[in-house]
Amino acid sequence: MKQLALYLPLVLTSLFPFYANALTSEAESTADYAVKTYEAGMLDSLTRLVSYKTVSAEGLTPDTHPEFIGFKHELSQLSQKLGLDYSDHGYVILIGLGNSEKKLGVITHGDVQPANPQLWQSNPFVLDVTSKPGKLIGRGTEDDKGAIVTAMYAMKSIQDKGLKLDRRIELMVYFAEETDWDPLRAFLKNFTPADINITIDAEYPVVTAEKGWSKINLVIPPQEMASTADNRARLVSFSGGVFSSQVPQQAYAELSGVSDELQTALEAQGELQPGMRYRFDTKGDTLVIFADGKAAHSSAPEDGINAVTHLAELLSIHDWPRSQAALTMSFIHEMVGLGVYAEQFGEIAYKDNFMGAMTLAPTVIKHTKDGTEVVMNLRRPIGKSPELLDKQTLKALNDWQGKHETELKGIDTYWGTPMVMDDAPHLDTLLNVFSHFTGVIDPKPVAIGGSTNSKLFPNALSFGPAMPGVEYTGHTENEFMTHKQFMLNLKMYTAAFIELAVEQ
């Protein structure tokens, strides 16, 4: 799921409830029935789904990865229990209600991002409902296992009421959304999707525009160490981050020959950075600095505190002798800094009035046999072509290489296509459902920085599961969804499915 990049504030009201169009009585009554009947079942099912560590692993597929196999079995059992049909297509699971040739597609995913247990209060793959009352904490609760459970129980509630479907409701669960969309593209070559679709992998009210997922990757090559006096301080290593779509919470640097005066200056610099925590460990001649910031989805880097960029800022107070680590730190400090909108990266920064600004976040800095790999995740709005962005990127990199008399290796760029879907036939219906259950008057569509599978489907609009203006936790440590939101989503999905798929 991908967080909001530009949000037009909504006016909340409980004193003057007014809705453009009232919901059908079936939609309202069935939504209430769903919550009253299936609250306990929803929690039990979410507990079961969270327990599977559905994180992609190199060399394994959903048909060979034990965790994915177990997760599929759980979905099959739940489908049977709820009276829904189930079919397994490898990377894609289809769970449906009804037999009409016309369909309402509901798109989501079952794979999740990695989780560092050391940064969680408890096991990230055990649903925690007690440590913070009112919160359902666990990997996948918000992105996207909670949404899967919600959609299935919404369909069950519609079935219980015996409502006649004009469209088959078909939930599609994809198993490589976080890592590889090619298997889904291959599946769609021989599969006819619904003509109207809802992606439940973003936020409310309704998402009609998504930035394009983009990247700039490069390698800082090994460097011949500058000759200095033996007692001069050196930057030995610099690294941080875990995966490309997370603003890194942690970063690490190793230094040698650091004087007491320099260490004191570094510690003082760290105290000037709001939200950052630093630990300085001395072992003989080596000083290790651990930086701890705040993780966030890389589509909304403004929501996080990037440990990599802040550590580079801290280290920049000293003139380090030339080394691979020192060049890496300098690159981050000079080309990115503490900004999140590519302000320092040559001329690539720009914005669209609705979609918002291009964002850039260094997300992974890691040592490889070829040097230090730098992974930067960008989210691109409409307004510049890939050709222009490539030209501006390469000029910025060439200028930096010339300044530092070095040659970057493995430069690789990718500019994902922004999506705008502002004429889908079910837009007003979804806005009306959101308005009815939240009391928001005249909600407007929003744009997000993320990239969901909506791009691959006709007339696809994202509808939840996160509320607008609320910080998204899906790619962070200690991911959660509130119990209140879990139940509100059940109401809204149930009503939306009825308004769009039940014969009126």
VOGU-3710 file (C-alpha; in Angstrom, 3 decimals, decimal comma):
1> mkqlalylpl> 0,000/0,000/0,000  1,201/3,490/-0,782  0,668/6,621/1,205  -0,812/10,000/0,286  1,372/12,454/-1,599  -1,177/15,242/-1,955  -4,332/15,434/0,097  -7,045/18,033/-0,271  -8,364/18,452/3,282  -11,818/17,055/3,915
11> vltslfpfya> -14,323/18,771/6,160  -15,620/16,453/8,834  -19,039/16,961/10,324  -21,199/15,115/12,752  -23,554/17,984/13,478  -24,904/18,363/9,962  -24,885/14,960/8,281  -25,611/15,421/4,579  -24,969/12,915/1,847  -25,176/13,514/-1,889
21> naltseaest> -27,130/10,287/-2,326  -28,504/7,961/0,315  -27,335/4,364/0,311  -29,782/1,599/-0,427  -31,402/0,094/2,638  -29,727/-3,234/1,786  -26,288/-1,644/1,833  -26,773/0,085/5,174  -28,450/-2,811/6,968  -26,009/-5,428/5,657
31> adyavktyea> -23,026/-3,285/6,668  -24,379/-3,109/10,226  -25,107/-6,847/10,179  -21,539/-7,627/9,073  -19,970/-5,869/12,062  -22,432/-7,264/14,594  -22,051/-10,814/13,292  -18,432/-11,225/12,264  -16,238/-9,075/14,515  -14,818/-12,092/16,367
41> gmldsltrlv> -14,427/-14,118/13,183  -12,558/-11,269/11,502  -10,046/-11,069/14,342  -9,530/-14,817/14,374  -8,962/-14,915/10,617  -6,547/-11,986/10,721  -4,607/-13,713/13,493  -4,241/-16,787/11,313  -3,186/-14,902/8,171  -0,629/-12,712/9,956
51> syktvsaegl> 1,075/-15,830/11,309  2,432/-16,710/7,848  5,695/-15,007/6,947  4,777/-14,337/3,335  7,990/-12,501/2,488  9,466/-13,257/-0,934  12,597/-15,393/-0,998  15,005/-15,720/-3,896  14,539/-18,946/-5,799  11,105/-19,704/-4,333
61> tpdthpefig> 7,637/-19,147/-5,791  4,234/-19,142/-4,091  4,004/-22,829/-5,024  7,346/-23,769/-3,436  7,674/-21,316/-0,519  6,384/-23,080/2,635  4,926/-19,897/4,136  2,994/-19,055/0,972  1,772/-22,637/0,695  0,458/-22,463/4,258
71> fkhelsqlsq> -1,113/-19,067/3,628  -2,909/-20,378/0,541  -4,221/-23,333/2,497  -5,537/-20,951/5,153  -7,318/-18,891/2,483  -8,761/-22,050/0,959  -10,088/-23,203/4,321  -11,543/-19,791/5,105  -13,190/-19,594/1,688  -14,815/-22,981/2,233
81> klgldysdhg> -15,970/-21,942/5,706  -17,521/-18,739/4,350  -19,116/-20,401/1,319  -16,969/-18,597/-1,256  -15,416/-20,211/-4,326  -11,646/-20,495/-4,480  -9,161/-21,156/-7,283  -5,358/-21,244/-7,190  -3,407/-19,928/-10,185  0,093/-19,919/-8,715
91> yviliglgns> 0,901/-16,283/-8,157  -2,795/-15,388/-8,121  -5,664/-16,606/-5,947  -9,258/-15,868/-6,951  -11,966/-15,893/-4,285  -15,464/-15,167/-5,489  -19,155/-14,851/-4,836  -21,687/-15,278/-7,642  -21,677/-16,586/-11,192  -22,589/-13,589/-13,333
101> ekklgvithg> -20,460/-12,978/-16,405  -20,185/-9,351/-15,355  -17,762/-8,861/-12,491  -16,697/-6,428/-9,816  -12,965/-6,936/-9,318  -11,415/-6,442/-5,876  -7,611/-6,335/-6,065  -5,196/-6,914/-3,192  -2,059/-8,874/-2,274  -0,920/-11,441/0,270
111> dvqpanpqlw> 2,851/-10,916/0,279  4,379/-8,569/2,846  7,595/-6,691/3,423  10,346/-8,020/5,723  10,180/-7,170/9,422  13,108/-6,756/11,786  12,038/-8,473/15,036  14,502/-6,359/17,022  12,473/-3,244/16,176  9,110/-4,723/17,183
121> qsnpfvldvt> 7,738/-4,992/20,707  6,738/-8,583/19,976  6,920/-11,130/17,156  5,798/-9,277/13,975  4,102/-12,444/12,719  1,954/-12,924/15,815  -1,029/-10,581/15,952  -0,677/-8,394/19,043  -4,014/-7,074/20,317  -3,044/-6,401/23,938
131> skpgkligrg> 0,137/-4,304/24,216  -1,580/-1,195/22,842  -5,326/-1,541/23,371  -7,301/-0,655/20,284  -4,451/-1,477/17,895  -4,007/-4,666/15,880  -0,218/-4,902/15,540  1,455/-7,270/13,106  3,079/-7,414/9,683  0,334/-7,254/7,069
141> teddkgaivt> -2,436/-5,849/9,248  -2,626/-2,713/7,110  -0,831/-3,965/4,006  -2,726/-6,101/2,992  -3,916/-9,085/5,030  -6,417/-6,998/6,954  -7,994/-5,959/3,656  -8,203/-9,574/2,464  -10,082/-10,606/5,603  -12,394/-7,604/5,335
151> amyamksiqd> -13,336/-8,294/1,720  -14,050/-11,956/2,415  -16,347/-11,241/5,365  -18,090/-8,494/3,389  -18,895/-11,090/0,711  -20,033/-13,555/3,367  -22,435/-10,965/4,807  -23,923/-10,290/1,365  -24,368/-14,019/0,884  -26,044/-14,380/4,286
161> kglkldrrie> -28,653/-11,802/3,303  -29,478/-13,627/0,084  -28,986/-10,525/-2,052  -29,170/-11,107/-5,799  -25,928/-10,204/-7,520  -25,875/-8,396/-10,841  -22,074/-8,801/-10,885  -19,869/-11,552/-9,550  -17,652/-10,194/-6,751  -14,150/-11,510/-7,406
171> lmvyfaeetd> -11,331/-10,967/-4,939  -7,885/-11,308/-6,500  -4,983/-11,943/-4,115  -1,590/-11,525/-5,776  1,572/-12,886/-4,168  4,414/-10,708/-5,468  3,057/-7,154/-5,332  5,938/-5,983/-3,192  8,672/-7,406/-5,414  7,718/-8,394/-8,977
181> wdplraflkn> 4,704/-7,532/-11,115  5,739/-9,635/-14,131  3,880/-12,801/-13,014  0,689/-10,738/-12,702  1,195/-9,238/-16,144  1,656/-12,753/-17,509  -1,526/-13,942/-15,774  -3,566/-11,072/-17,220  -2,581/-12,016/-20,786  -4,946/-14,989/-20,565
191> ftpadiniti> -7,411/-13,685/-17,991  -10,240/-11,246/-18,566  -10,468/-8,884/-15,578  -13,626/-7,137/-14,481  -14,591/-3,975/-16,323  -14,771/-2,092/-13,003  -12,262/-2,723/-10,226  -11,489/-1,649/-6,676  -7,960/-1,879/-5,291  -8,008/-2,189/-1,504
201> daeypvvtae> -4,330/-1,377/-1,077  -4,226/2,388/-0,593  -6,431/4,909/1,165  -9,748/6,695/1,253  -11,770/8,516/0,012  -10,886/7,302/-3,515  -7,507/7,334/-5,242  -7,652/8,449/-8,871  -3,956/9,184/-9,447  -0,735/7,396/-8,505
211> kgwskinlvi> 2,823/8,478/-9,044  5,141/6,164/-10,926  7,464/3,968/-8,854  10,978/4,914/-9,961  14,571/4,269/-8,997  18,153/5,432/-9,369  20,712/2,789/-8,431  24,486/3,078/-8,557  27,673/1,722/-7,022  30,422/3,712/-5,310
221> ppqemastad> 33,529/1,765/-6,371  36,420/0,824/-4,059  38,822/3,720/-3,517  42,524/3,941/-2,986  42,889/5,255/0,522  44,382/8,720/0,760  47,763/8,723/2,443  47,552/10,397/5,831  49,238/10,313/9,141  48,408/7,107/10,963
231> nrarlvsfsg> 46,503/8,895/13,685  44,099/10,760/11,381  40,433/9,844/11,752  38,964/7,755/8,924  35,477/6,729/7,865  35,739/2,959/7,420  32,145/1,967/6,565  28,758/3,578/5,971  25,535/1,635/5,417  21,827/1,457/6,233
241> gvfssqvpqq> 18,361/0,431/5,134  16,685/-2,918/4,535  14,460/-2,772/1,436  13,857/-0,337/-1,393  10,369/0,864/-0,488  11,061/1,715/3,156  12,609/4,913/4,480  15,395/3,358/6,581  15,035/3,499/10,320  18,616/2,480/10,992
251> ayaelsgvsd> 22,048/3,306/9,623  25,564/2,423/10,696  29,049/3,918/10,431  32,416/2,651/11,554  35,253/5,091/12,189  38,871/4,756/13,241  41,317/7,129/14,861  38,603/9,402/16,258  39,858/11,845/18,882  37,880/12,664/22,002
261> elqtaleaqg> 37,279/16,155/20,601  35,851/14,814/17,312  33,634/12,301/19,095  32,284/15,068/21,318  31,549/17,178/18,224  29,747/14,276/16,535  27,669/13,607/19,629  26,738/17,282/19,828  25,712/17,293/16,169  23,463/14,298/16,804
271> elqpgmryrf> 21,656/16,157/19,556  20,703/18,849/17,038  18,680/16,425/14,900  15,064/16,174/16,118  13,708/12,633/16,244  17,070/10,936/15,762  18,742/8,739/18,365  22,435/7,866/18,226  24,558/5,349/20,080  28,351/5,688/20,106
281> dtkgdtlvif> 30,282/2,512/20,929  34,054/2,581/21,310  36,119/-0,561/20,843  39,833/0,136/20,949  40,659/2,460/18,043  37,226/1,926/16,453  34,125/4,084/16,982  30,838/2,605/15,833  27,863/4,933/15,377  24,368/3,451/15,342
291> adgkaahssa> 21,711/5,810/13,970  18,022/5,225/14,706  15,340/7,294/12,979  11,773/6,532/11,950  10,730/4,119/9,210  8,089/5,105/6,679  6,794/4,017/3,305  9,174/5,425/0,695  6,232/6,879/-1,231  5,810/9,324/1,665
301> pedginavth> 9,370/10,021/2,868  8,126/13,115/4,658  6,468/10,785/7,185  9,778/9,255/8,222  13,134/10,318/9,607  15,713/8,835/7,262  18,563/7,416/9,328  20,868/7,280/6,282  20,540/10,945/5,346  20,739/12,104/8,936
311> laellsihdw> 23,859/10,043/9,633  25,458/11,524/6,516  24,542/14,986/7,781  26,128/14,210/11,149  29,351/12,893/9,591  29,625/15,839/7,192  30,972/18,097/9,955  34,405/16,493/9,469  36,672/16,375/6,409  37,299/12,648/6,053
321> prsqaaltms> 40,213/11,256/4,022  39,163/9,698/0,728  37,661/6,215/1,042  34,764/4,237/-0,321  32,740/4,980/2,806  33,641/8,678/2,787  32,583/9,032/-0,861  29,305/7,258/-0,137  28,580/9,560/2,769  29,472/12,592/0,655
331> fihemvglgv> 27,195/11,454/-2,149  24,218/11,154/0,196  24,966/14,458/1,910  25,587/16,444/-1,287  23,056/14,901/-3,683  20,167/14,289/-1,263  20,747/15,995/2,065  17,808/16,034/4,467  15,283/16,960/1,779  12,747/14,526/0,334
341> yaeqfgeiay> 11,889/16,218/-2,983  15,170/15,785/-4,913  16,018/19,434/-4,230  19,792/18,805/-4,424  19,800/16,242/-7,236  20,587/18,502/-10,183  17,438/19,617/-12,001  15,197/16,564/-11,614  12,918/18,123/-8,984  9,421/19,119/-10,176
351> kdnfmgamtl> 5,770/18,884/-9,145  2,255/18,474/-10,496  -0,570/20,548/-9,059  -2,696/17,483/-8,194  -0,215/14,625/-7,867  2,312/16,648/-5,911  6,113/16,728/-6,041  8,626/14,153/-7,111  10,027/12,462/-4,006  13,441/10,857/-3,558
361> aptvikhtkd> 14,639/8,716/-0,668  17,898/6,766/-0,301  16,536/3,485/1,019  19,385/0,954/0,932  23,129/1,521/1,304  24,964/-1,794/1,366  28,418/-3,195/0,757  28,900/-5,559/-2,200  31,889/-7,160/-3,851  31,889/-4,327/-6,405
371> gtevvmnlrr> 31,658/-1,450/-3,937  28,860/0,258/-2,028  25,452/-0,035/-3,668  23,203/3,005/-3,320  19,490/2,428/-3,898  17,252/5,486/-4,244  13,485/5,175/-4,528  11,611/7,968/-6,301  7,913/8,607/-6,961  7,296/10,448/-10,214
381> pigkspelld> 4,207/12,552/-11,010  3,140/13,569/-14,498  5,012/16,507/-16,002  8,412/15,210/-17,160  9,278/12,473/-19,634  11,565/9,552/-18,763  13,986/10,823/-21,406  14,255/14,233/-19,751  14,599/12,702/-16,288  17,366/10,414/-17,519
391> kqtlkalndw> 19,180/13,354/-19,101  18,921/15,454/-15,938  19,920/12,523/-13,713  23,006/11,660/-15,733  24,096/15,317/-15,819  23,765/15,556/-12,035  25,761/12,354/-11,583  28,409/13,440/-14,087  28,845/16,746/-12,290  29,294/14,947/-8,968
401> qgkhetelkg> 31,784/12,476/-10,480  33,803/15,341/-11,910  33,875/17,139/-8,588  35,140/14,041/-6,771  37,311/12,667/-9,583  35,709/9,258/-9,491  33,583/7,071/-11,752  30,325/5,640/-10,482  29,525/2,100/-11,566  26,298/0,275/-12,347
411> idtywgtpmv> 24,173/3,383/-12,892  20,634/2,163/-13,472  17,456/4,226/-13,731  13,808/3,287/-14,075  10,907/5,724/-14,435  7,546/4,179/-13,667  4,451/5,504/-15,409  2,146/7,749/-13,379  -1,521/6,755/-13,523  -4,549/9,013/-13,722
421> mddaphldtl> -8,010/7,404/-13,597  -10,524/10,213/-13,158  -13,380/8,953/-15,332  -14,139/5,525/-13,830  -17,903/4,890/-13,691  -17,958/3,911/-10,000  -16,111/6,973/-8,660  -19,206/8,754/-7,344  -20,545/5,578/-5,754  -17,368/5,022/-3,746
431> lnvfshftgv> -17,202/8,662/-2,686  -20,813/8,428/-1,542  -20,138/5,297/0,529  -17,168/6,983/2,197  -19,207/10,116/2,892  -22,070/8,137/4,389  -20,000/6,212/6,912  -17,521/8,954/7,873  -19,683/12,080/7,838  -17,300/13,783/5,411
441> idpkpvaigg> -19,167/16,290/3,252  -18,331/16,289/-0,453  -15,148/14,181/-0,330  -12,779/14,588/-3,256  -10,518/12,094/-5,016  -6,868/12,101/-3,973  -3,489/11,321/-5,475  -0,943/9,084/-3,768  2,785/8,698/-4,086  2,592/4,955/-4,239
451> stnsklfpna> 2,140/2,432/-6,946  -0,539/-0,238/-6,625  -1,699/-2,930/-9,010  -4,486/-0,548/-10,067  -2,251/0,397/-12,991  -2,782/-3,021/-14,581  -6,595/-3,093/-14,486  -9,348/-1,216/-16,345  -11,369/1,344/-14,416  -9,426/0,619/-11,220
461> lsfgpampgv> -9,862/2,921/-8,242  -8,225/2,478/-4,859  -10,615/2,509/-1,900  -8,934/2,210/1,500  -8,054/0,568/3,769  -6,290/3,567/5,389  -7,927/6,847/6,282  -6,723/10,053/4,604  -4,404/12,246/6,583  -3,476/9,395/8,943
471> eytghtenef> 0,110/8,191/8,837  0,393/4,881/7,042  2,261/2,091/8,842  2,293/-0,682/6,231  6,016/-0,621/5,469  7,127/0,394/8,939  8,177/-1,521/11,992  5,270/-2,169/14,408  2,723/-1,968/11,572  -0,839/-1,797/12,837
481> mthkqfmlnl> -4,458/-1,114/12,047  -6,845/0,112/14,705  -9,712/-2,161/15,658  -12,095/0,713/14,969  -10,752/1,113/11,422  -10,932/-2,644/10,846  -14,660/-2,586/11,594  -15,264/0,641/9,658  -13,598/-0,922/6,628  -15,941/-3,892/6,892
491> kmytaafiel> -18,926/-1,536/6,784  -17,615/0,435/3,833  -16,538/-2,586/1,786  -19,807/-4,368/2,403  -21,804/-1,318/1,345  -19,599/-0,607/-1,683  -19,887/-4,193/-2,929  -23,670/-4,036/-2,609  -23,961/-0,662/-4,341  -21,818/-1,875/-7,242
501> aveq> -22,655/-5,565/-7,582  -26,175/-6,217/-6,228  -29,113/-5,952/-8,565  -31,001/-2,740/-7,796
//
